[in-house]
Amino acid sequence: MCLGVPGKIIKIYDENSIRMSDVDFNGVTMRVCLETTPQAKVGDYVIVHAGFAINLLEENEALETLAMLDEINKLGEEQE
Amino acid sequence: MTFSESYRDPELVTKTIQRIHKVTTQSWVIMEICGGQTHALMQHGFDELLPHAIELVHGPGCPVCVTPLELIDKGIAIAQQPDVIFTSYGDMLRVPGSEKDLFSVRAAGGKVKVVYSPIEALQIARNNPDKQVVFFAIGFETTAPANALSVIKAKELNLHNYSMLVSQVRVPPAIRAILSDPNNRVQGFLAAGHVCSVMGYHEYIPLAQKFHVPMAVTGFEPLDLALGILETVRALEKGTSEVVNAYPRGVIQDGNRSAQDIITQVYESCDQKWRGIGTIPDSGWKLNTGYADFDAENRFDVGKIHTRESEICISGLILQGRKKPFECPAFGTLCTPENPLGATMVSSEGTCAAYYRYHRGKK
């Protein structure tokens, strides 16, 4: 339904009174509307769907989830 | 970094799936609502890697699949009018209407344009002041802010030649409808990550409690999917009905308030018809009176629409998770992505298309 692709904001500008940005997706740049994420800054990572940044990607949370999974898996190995 | 690589790490995914095997002691039926997740689960072979005791059923989260036939027929009728440029997300063009699809309107000379975002449709309206530009504003909560923003800007810019044909649906009322069905088999849900990214997940908590079903807010990478399933199975095994956020890098409980403000500025709640399922109370959004001028249904008179569904297609049952695609006699024979009988075979989020693409036949 709603695939969102994470990318990095490399430029923010105003176009016809709409807050727009250039977002880099692993080397491919696309125009993305930032009206729904007014707090986004250059360098932030955003989740993009239908040309809109629907939210910021939380870097700390991403690292925490990975660390937690590592814990779960280590725990699983110890129990074996 | 976007973490996509870490969340695709085969070793971590394998270990997490092994955890699912360890914690599973009995049979469970879990529904992923989102069609994007259905495709991702098939693509990565989850249905074959998970314990046999876990059955994944696929939900109605395919926006082009649930857009009502009447509205598609209306869109086709509007697109055939002179001086209209009809704009739409690409997936919608091949969805069968009663007689034809939007592609065939374009082939016959109608001005049907695929846009990636409603901002493009708005730009087309600015560039073509002598044409009426209509945007087919379909989708779940993820497209709602984008669609809504386009009419806010159209109003600000005094763009009188822009309007939207709206079919805007919401997930929580669909979950309620599924769980209220006396034949329901679903015991746990993967809540769609990006819908929750916009709306948050507070609305799911009372649903989980009322119907005693756990839910995990789940992302889209293989590790996200494995983690969402693991959390759901753990809760099922414990007998709890909690909502766990297994996608915290993309979702907070309250969602994106700025996006929600844009939605509420433009839309109001309405009963909504879902193709193949029927009307679900309060499951949609329509333009409120402040923006009714931008409603293409008010702007264009297309006369009476007489709809006709395929007699063979069982996409309604597929969308409700009550049948699997291979149980349809037309699957892969009369009905293929090249010649789809129903929307579930068309869309990159449709269940039939996923089963066809990843060769899932009868076991």
Interface residues (C-beta under 8 A of the other chain):
Chain A: M1 C2 L3 G4 P6 G7 K8 N16 S17 I18 M20 N26 C33 E35 T36 T37 P38 Q39 Y45 I47 H49 A50 G51 F52 I54 N55 L57 E58 E59 E61 A62 E64 T65 L66 L69 D70 I72 N73 G76
Chain B: M1 T2 F3 S4 S6 Y7 L12 K15 T16 Q18 R19 K22 I33 C34 G35 G36 Q37 G61 C62 P63 Y89 Y116 S117 P118 I119 E120 Q123 R126 G139 F140 E141 T142 T143 P145 A146 L149 K153 E156 L157 A192 G193 H194 V195 S197 V198 F220 L223 L227 L230 A246 P248 R249 G250 V251 I252 G255 N256 S258 A259 I262 E349
